[in-house]
Amino acid sequence: MSRRSGGGVARAALVVGAVGLLLSLALPMLIESLIFFPDRDVPAPPPGVEERWITTADGVRLHAWYGAPAAPVATLIWSHGNGGNIAGRGDVLVGLVDAGLAVLAYDYRGYGKSGGRPSEAGVYLDAAAAYDDLRARGVPAERLIAFGESLGGAVSIRLASERPCAGVAVVSTFTRLADVARIHYGALATMAGGRFDSRARVATLGVPLFVAHGDRDDIVPYELGAAVFAAAAEPKRFVPVAGAGHNDVFAFPEVVEGIVAFARDVTRR
């Protein structure tokens, strides 16, 4: 009798343990499927923009576009949002180059032509690899701007907390992923945990910060961008974009103009 009971308890414990293990493995994948929406289709780069390949510290090969004028005043390391790929803002890249900035726009792992599968830890490694590649090519840290849009803003803030640079510029970004998730998924936002926590990191930045946000953004509300700005120390500047939503924010000239002016100011030495 005791043997049967013991065996039953052992089997039950084994089943519970197996279920727990499966959940622990499946939950991160489920969360990632709600965060990352990659597009694998990448056309040829715009005229004058070259393709580059970058290898991360964990061996993932990333695809990137690089554009630059003859004598750039600064170089942006562009971390894009959670959807699409680098091609989605190709016209903005060209506009920034025409305004005097060099731009390295890379695709996260699992996006576009990049290998691998996206994760929070992985995209941080991707940003670091893009930075390290530029430094290896001779771009000085004091000429580098960590630049990100939406989720890429969180990636850029993280990058600037780990690598020296001249400044950070973010557009349509948020405080924490959970704060955005709460708006769209309600109680399920607790699953986001402490992922992409810019509010905590931005307060520790030792470089100037630029924030732009549309006041009609229904994906990442304006208040979250304003809260990122409020949490940062000086020097910093905020550009409220009247009438702009989340996806059309770059159609408003004050955004690109503001980024260019910020880049010129923080690299003027």
N, C-alpha and C positions, 0 to 999 in steps of 0.2 A: 504494500500500500504506500509506504513512504517513498519507495523507489519510483512508483508511478507518479506520485505527487511531485517528487523532485524533478522527474523528467518533464512533467507538464509545465512546471515553473520554468525550467531551463529552456524548453521550447518557446514558451511565451516570451521570456526575456530575449531570446534570440530573434523572434519576430519583431518585437518592439525595437530592438537595436537595429535591425535591418531597415525597418520603416524609418527610424530616425536618421540613419545614414543616407537613405535615399532622399529624404526631405532636405537634409543638409547639403546634398549635392545638387538637387533640383532647384531649390529656392534661389540661389544666386543666379542660375541660368534664367529663371522666370523673371527676376528683377531686371536683369540685363536686357531681356527681350522687350521690357517696357521702357527702357532708357535709350537704347541704341537702335537707330533705323537707317542702316547703311544702304547706299545705292552703289552697285558694282559697275555701272555704265559710266565710263569717263571718255569724253571725246578728245580729239587732239587739242593741245593747249592753244590759247589765242596767239596770233602773230606776235613775235618778239618775246614770247614766254617759253622757257626751256623746261624740259622734264628732268627731274633728278630722282635718284634712288638713295635711300638712307637705311642703314641697318641699326636696329635698336640694341640695347645692352643684352636683351634676351634672345637675340638672333632673328627678329622679325624684320622683313624687308618692307619698307614703306615707300610709297610713290608720292612725289611732290612736284609742284610747279614753282619755278623761280623766275621773277621778272625784276629788272632793275634799269634805271636810267644810267647815263654815262657816269655821273658822280652823285650817288645817292647820299642824302644827308643822314639817313638812318635806315635800318633794316627791320621790318616787321616779321615776327615769327607768328604766322596766322594759324590759330586753332579754331576750326569751324564748329558749327552746332552739332546736335545729335542726329540730324537727318541729312540725307543726300551725300555729297562729297565735295571736293574742291571746285568742281566745275560749276557748282551752283552760284558762285560769286565771281566767276571769271571776269565779268565786266567791271566789278569793283576793284579787283586786283589790278587790272589795266589802268583804271582811273587813279589809283594810288601811285602806280609807277609813273604815270604822266605828271603827277603832282610832285615828283622828286624823291619818292621812297622806293627802296628795294623791298620786295615781298617774297618770303618763302611760305607758301601755303602747302601744307602736307595733309595727307589723308591718314586718319587713325587706322590702326590695324582692323581688318575686316571691312574697310570702306574702299570704294574704288578699286584700284589695282593693288592696294596694299595687302599683304598676307595677314594671317592670324585671325583672331576673334576678339572683338572689343570687350573691355572690362575697365573698371575705374583705374585699377593699378596699371593696366596695359596702356591706357591713353596718357597717363602721366609719364610712362617710359617713352612713349612716342614723342611727346613734347620735348623731353630732355634730349632725345636723339637728334631732333631737328635743330635744337640749340647747339649741341655739340658739333654737329656737322658744319654749321656756319662758323663756329669758332675755329674749327680745324682748317677752314678755308681762309682764315685770316681776318674775319670780321671781329673787331674788338667789342668787348662786353658793353662798353660805354656807348656803343652805336646800335645796340639791340633793344628792341621794344617787344615785350610779350603782348601779343594782340589776340583777343578772342571774342567770339560772338556766342551768346547764349550759353550752352554748356561749355563751349570753348573758353568763355570768360573764367570759369572755375579752373579749367586746365591751365590757363595763363597765369592766374593768381598763384596757383600751386608752383608753377615753373619759376616764377619770380621769387618765391620763398626759398628756392633751392639753388638757383643760379644767379650770378650777378648780371644786372642789366640796367639800362638807363631809365626804364619806366614800364608801366603796364597800362594798356588801353583796352577797355572792355565795352561791349555793346550788347544791350538786351540780356544782361546776365542776372543771376539770382543769388540769394543768400545761402541757401542750402537746397539740395535736391528735394528734401522732404517738404519744404515750404511750397515748391511748385506742385509736387505730387498731391499735396493736400487739396489744392484747388481743383485738380482734375480727377483724382481717384478717392477723395474723401478719407475714410478710416484706413484704407490700404496704404496711405502715405507712411504709416509706421514701418512698413517693409523697407523703405529707403534708408532707414537708420541714419547714420552720420555721413552718408555719401556726399561727395562734392560740397564740402562745407567751406564756402568762401568767407562767410561772416567771421569765422574764427581766424582764418589765415590773413585776411586783408588788414586786420588790425596790427599785424606784425611786420607788414611790408616796410622796407626802408627806402623805397623809391617813389617818385611821383605817380599818381594814379589819375587816369581819365575814364570817366563813365558817361555813356550816352544811352538814353532809353526813350522809347516812344510812349506817349501818354495814352495811346489806344491799344497797347499790347495786351491781347487777350490770352496769350500763352504764358508769358512770364510778366506778370503785372508790374506796372511802373513802380509801385511801392517797393518791390523787392530790389530793383536796381538802385532806388534811392537809399534803401537801407544798407546796401553794400557801400555806397558812397559815404554814408553817415558813419559807418564803422571804421573807415580808414582815417589815418592821420594825415595832416598836411605834409607836403603840398599835394593838392588834388583839385580837379575841376570836373564839374558836372554839366552836361548838355541835355536839357529836356527837349525832346523832339515833338513838337506839337503836331497832332494829327497822324503820327506814325504808329503802325502796328508792329508786329514781331517780324514778319517776313519782308515787309516793304521799307524797313527803316533806312536802308542805304539809298533809297530813292530821294531822300531828303538831303540836300547838299550840305547842310550844317554838320552832318555826321563825318563825311570824308574830310571836309574842311577843318573840322575840329581835331580829327586824328592827325592830320598833316601838321597843323599848328602846334599841337602838343609834342609831336615827334621832333619838330625843329627846336622847340624851346628846351626840351630835356637833354638834347644832344649838342646844344650850343655851348661849347667849351673851347 
